[in-house]
Amino acid sequence: MSKVFKQQTNRDTVGIRLINDPELICHNPQRESTYEFNGHSCVSSCVGCMNPLCMRFSPDELKLSDERLNEFPADIDDSVCPMNAILWERGDSTPSVVSERCINCGICARRCPIGAIYSDGNSAVVHAGEKEVEFRPATQDNIETHNRQMHALYECWHTGQYLDVSEASIDVLYKKLGEQQTEAQFPNLIIRNLFLVLGNQCIIRRRGDVYFRIDAIIGDNPVIGIAEVEFHKDSLESPRAILDDIAVLSARYGIDKQQIKPFIVSLEFPNIRTEYWRVLKDIRDVLGIRIHSLSLGALCMLAWKFLNVPIGTVDFYADVDSPSIKDAIEAVCNSRKLPDLKAYAVLEPKK
């Protein structure tokens, strides 16, 4: 049985910070995050949030603002961790991560308002136990103090990164994922959660619904993104499905084709010798539709950098003439040059 991070409804204690509100939270690869206040710095430590953002998305976060899409059969699974790797046992003051289940995607770290979740290189870790946090009885006064402190943290600026982008970090992600047994909805769920932590609205299709084909809809007003998430399927099915998706949104929901931005999100990019890349070019040349390509690894890289990446501002188009999004990812990351990732086709096809 998997260990599932479940919210505790009856809390005996609540975490209270004993220092001033942080001015900046600094994330450091493979060591604890720190926060700065009044020229001082200390290690970020879990406060056992009453409303743990590392655990659940709120109902409002799992909606689109475009009312034309209210009837989309959205999956309401509000889990932040797509691997069910975070556990909060009754009686514990803070949650913990089951390292064997964690694939190091960094989604939970992006959600933590105090920076208490970091990576040890193999798994996310919830850091707790620092003297700057005191766990007090969950009285009304202490709960109000806790909530007031948390509201101040929500506006705090985060800098640094969860992991360095490297062959090693991508290797951990993909190897650990390959060792796990995942449910059928997992690909859609992890992609939805990554788009959400990158600053977009995103909903995914409810599993088993046969009346609506689109895997995910991403909102970045006025842009409406659509995504086909294909981790283990024939790569040529994705462009065909995208064209179906555009037709449905345009004809049935009155959304202008020019407003729609299509994405195909794969586990790894198809080989350059497949028809996938040529079909993307044909669709652009004949229909004027630019289908953007992303991979799980590329989205994780962006999340690790603590960036906001609204889909309306980026261009991840690639085709047979230029089958790479490496330059585009470097531009978004403000990185001079990302390392060559030869073992995994997450930015371009394997050569």
Beta strands, then each sheet from edge to edge (+ up, - down):
strand 1: 13-17
strand 2: 24-28
strand 3: 31-37
strand 4: 40-43
strand 5: 86-87
strand 6: 96-97
strand 7: 117-119
strand 8: 124-126
strand 9: 133-137
strand 10: 157-160
strand 11: 201-204
strand 12: 216-220
strand 13: 223-230
strand 14: 260-266
strand 15: 292-295
sheet 1: 1+ 9-
sheet 2: 4+ 3- 2+ 10+
sheet 3: 5+ 6-
sheet 4: 7+ 8-
sheet 5: 11+ 12- 13+ 14+ 15+
end
